[in-house]
């Protein structure tokens, strides 16, 4: 089952879904958040406030079995597939 992490990135709160652990969540967050124009310039820290098991959210009609990572922040939602490529965001 995927996990969801709540992350304070300094200028807001993000939620990150994916297959990560407490040891790897920060790496996964930076790897994906740095691909997003809306958040990458606003990251001043990565403070994980919670991690728990959770299903991927239903977004953009993308089937959960195609999703590897979902990042939600400041009203934006970005979805990456199992290949590591971005599948969908509000701007696609």
C-alpha beads as a LAMMPS data file, in Angstrom:
LAMMPS data file: protein, C-alpha beads

92 atoms
91 bonds

1 atom types
1 bond types

-500.0 500.0 xlo xhi
-500.0 500.0 ylo yhi
-500.0 500.0 zlo zhi

Masses

1 110.0

Atoms # bond

1 1 1 0.000 0.000 0.000
2 1 1 1.280 3.483 -0.801
3 1 1 2.087 5.956 1.921
4 1 1 1.160 9.614 2.273
5 1 1 3.499 12.095 3.894
6 1 1 2.641 15.574 5.078
7 1 1 5.618 17.866 4.520
8 1 1 6.265 21.429 5.628
9 1 1 8.484 22.859 2.882
10 1 1 8.949 26.280 4.476
11 1 1 6.399 28.288 2.513
12 1 1 3.547 25.814 2.674
13 1 1 2.426 22.265 3.316
14 1 1 2.601 19.494 0.721
15 1 1 1.152 16.003 0.665
16 1 1 3.159 13.302 -1.086
17 1 1 1.876 9.814 -1.954
18 1 1 4.166 7.019 -3.084
19 1 1 6.243 4.019 -2.183
20 1 1 8.742 5.437 0.307
21 1 1 9.913 4.966 3.868
22 1 1 10.758 7.417 6.629
23 1 1 14.359 7.169 5.412
24 1 1 13.589 7.848 1.722
25 1 1 10.647 10.295 1.837
26 1 1 12.840 13.408 1.754
27 1 1 14.702 12.182 -1.344
28 1 1 11.413 11.332 -3.098
29 1 1 9.976 14.736 -2.187
30 1 1 12.957 16.711 -3.530
31 1 1 13.207 14.554 -6.660
32 1 1 9.592 15.263 -7.603
33 1 1 9.058 18.756 -6.165
34 1 1 12.085 20.071 -8.048
35 1 1 10.286 19.184 -11.309
36 1 1 7.378 21.492 -10.425
37 1 1 7.578 25.181 -11.246
38 1 1 4.943 26.005 -8.609
39 1 1 6.902 24.636 -5.650
40 1 1 10.611 24.293 -6.462
41 1 1 11.463 27.957 -5.838
42 1 1 9.502 27.919 -2.563
43 1 1 11.304 25.037 -0.837
44 1 1 13.357 26.201 2.112
45 1 1 13.215 22.973 4.122
46 1 1 11.665 19.522 4.208
47 1 1 10.111 18.772 7.568
48 1 1 8.062 15.586 7.480
49 1 1 5.255 15.940 10.008
50 1 1 3.515 12.607 9.364
51 1 1 3.692 9.431 7.300
52 1 1 0.923 6.847 7.128
53 1 1 -0.490 4.186 4.828
54 1 1 -3.027 5.569 2.366
55 1 1 -4.489 4.867 -1.067
56 1 1 -3.555 7.119 -3.965
57 1 1 -6.100 9.919 -4.339
58 1 1 -8.474 9.840 -7.288
59 1 1 -7.068 12.507 -9.595
60 1 1 -7.518 13.368 -13.267
61 1 1 -9.151 9.996 -13.961
62 1 1 -5.757 8.251 -13.807
63 1 1 -6.090 4.618 -12.730
64 1 1 -4.293 3.971 -9.420
65 1 1 -2.286 1.085 -10.910
66 1 1 -0.581 3.588 -13.267
67 1 1 0.434 5.969 -10.467
68 1 1 3.821 5.965 -8.729
69 1 1 3.829 9.391 -7.039
70 1 1 1.276 12.150 -6.387
71 1 1 2.296 15.558 -5.065
72 1 1 -0.283 18.095 -3.881
73 1 1 0.693 21.583 -2.764
74 1 1 -0.912 25.034 -2.791
75 1 1 -3.869 23.786 -4.820
76 1 1 -1.696 22.073 -7.468
77 1 1 -1.697 18.328 -8.106
78 1 1 0.969 16.470 -10.107
79 1 1 0.961 12.743 -10.946
80 1 1 3.950 10.608 -12.015
81 1 1 3.722 7.149 -13.540
82 1 1 5.658 3.989 -12.855
83 1 1 8.147 4.921 -15.608
84 1 1 9.127 8.005 -13.599
85 1 1 7.606 10.395 -16.126
86 1 1 4.969 12.944 -15.281
87 1 1 1.516 11.767 -16.349
88 1 1 -0.624 14.759 -15.557
89 1 1 -0.880 18.115 -13.819
90 1 1 -3.319 21.000 -13.943
91 1 1 -1.342 22.461 -16.843
92 1 1 -1.429 19.397 -19.124

Bonds

1 1 1 2
2 1 2 3
3 1 3 4
4 1 4 5
5 1 5 6
6 1 6 7
7 1 7 8
8 1 8 9
9 1 9 10
10 1 10 11
11 1 11 12
12 1 12 13
13 1 13 14
14 1 14 15
15 1 15 16
16 1 16 17
17 1 17 18
18 1 18 19
19 1 19 20
20 1 20 21
21 1 21 22
22 1 22 23
23 1 23 24
24 1 24 25
25 1 25 26
26 1 26 27
27 1 27 28
28 1 28 29
29 1 29 30
30 1 30 31
31 1 31 32
32 1 32 33
33 1 33 34
34 1 34 35
35 1 35 36
36 1 36 37
37 1 37 38
38 1 38 39
39 1 39 40
40 1 40 41
41 1 41 42
42 1 42 43
43 1 43 44
44 1 44 45
45 1 45 46
46 1 46 47
47 1 47 48
48 1 48 49
49 1 49 50
50 1 50 51
51 1 51 52
52 1 52 53
53 1 53 54
54 1 54 55
55 1 55 56
56 1 56 57
57 1 57 58
58 1 58 59
59 1 59 60
60 1 60 61
61 1 61 62
62 1 62 63
63 1 63 64
64 1 64 65
65 1 65 66
66 1 66 67
67 1 67 68
68 1 68 69
69 1 69 70
70 1 70 71
71 1 71 72
72 1 72 73
73 1 73 74
74 1 74 75
75 1 75 76
76 1 76 77
77 1 77 78
78 1 78 79
79 1 79 80
80 1 80 81
81 1 81 82
82 1 82 83
83 1 83 84
84 1 84 85
85 1 85 86
86 1 86 87
87 1 87 88
88 1 88 89
89 1 89 90
90 1 90 91
91 1 91 92
